């Protein structure tokens, strides 16, 4: 197997004496989806915020392509091709897909003016790759469905060369058809060698979308399993009881 895209080794962080993340090690390979599961407060979001630059850990190392890196803020994370897609998607509802894709990074022409035509052209190219059925290029994103909005957020990350994608509950509040659209987007990203950390509460989604699952409880890692080797009930037991299933122990 190739080297991991990301290794988070012995990561720890405390808030007011509470160990939010306590000596956790996880990794992620190219073209792989690793699900992070656990109750609210288990530490999964906090762990990932150390990778995205939102938090600085008290201890531990982050390696990218086998090299130790320092991630002190979100700018550092983006410099290492790490992009985060939050549940809220952070889209500007009144703007169209192209304006959202290039928000804060607008393309300009020789006169220094925003080049709307070039931005729409680039948006059409990346959407053709990720979601060929997407047609609403002129509509404000407030008029898009949940799955279409998700595809705009993913396109923005991928356009700016994300190799490591953090997705926070990407199918929350989506219907079956929309959820399937996101699943297809994730398959496309995997085929392009992008590694994805997927934070989710839904065991069924993790079983469908992920290659491996890392379960956390009370800030500690219960364990990491290959999804193909376990059942829904095994994952549920890891979340609730905090112990590995017998077959994967």
Steps between C-alpha positions, in 0.01 A plus 500: 500500500614857436601729787215668688390841379453600862610358832380656822713346773431509875284810472383660826320819593336614825254775579479609862652176625270279292678271252297567184744285297731265686792331320316424175671363188322473163614498138358543152617363165452642148162412352366387837208612715547465876188552709528657845222380728401565858243667723487879530800595711696188399775722357471427128434859392769632735753254357424612146513869596866445587553383140300791353692757706204612712672366816863448592560177690683473832691193381540279195632517146336549162677344202405560137660271242722373783636844590427678827309825450383784721138608461437811709200642313268427207741673259769244591249220438411635156871532417519123557197445272265430789148636447202477735135480398293585803140391549390863446698495168599868546339603172375853418131436429449805277787412264509243218719189485796670327503797740497256793773285350734799468380694808801688634716359216330664202651479152577840346566612145790711368327816622472365854122453479324185620475264202154344540521316167830332590366399842185350349707314240726350770195412712338320206822302444530376856128429531515296180761286678327473837129528432417494127126544571553842660340767281401791728802719437310830499282438807593623848603204715198568725292356212703176486412170665709370789695261280569770241623736774727224628641453151583874477685483833689187390583655161647804676728280712608282208559791264753641744693171501373332815674167553361453848133578549322526834123455469274567797176299472468553123163324473332648809146618419517367143241268347588162343553637147720786626696262724566280196628805311749572779605132505576523127701820555703323770565206265627746237733666753635159604567412136710818476714390796359750749491381860190581706439517874123470544351604834160342547246380755326269255644149512315401180663789312842401628441139394399619153756775439813407696788255457600513866340635815673646805279511810560742787355504851573751776792648307676171441521276193307177550653363180507505122337226293452418135132555425488181291602298808230622740122537531286799596461339843877469541540873439211578733662293776828685449320834536291401805725254685834640389645161412613330181287218353641151562557436129715813460672500838 
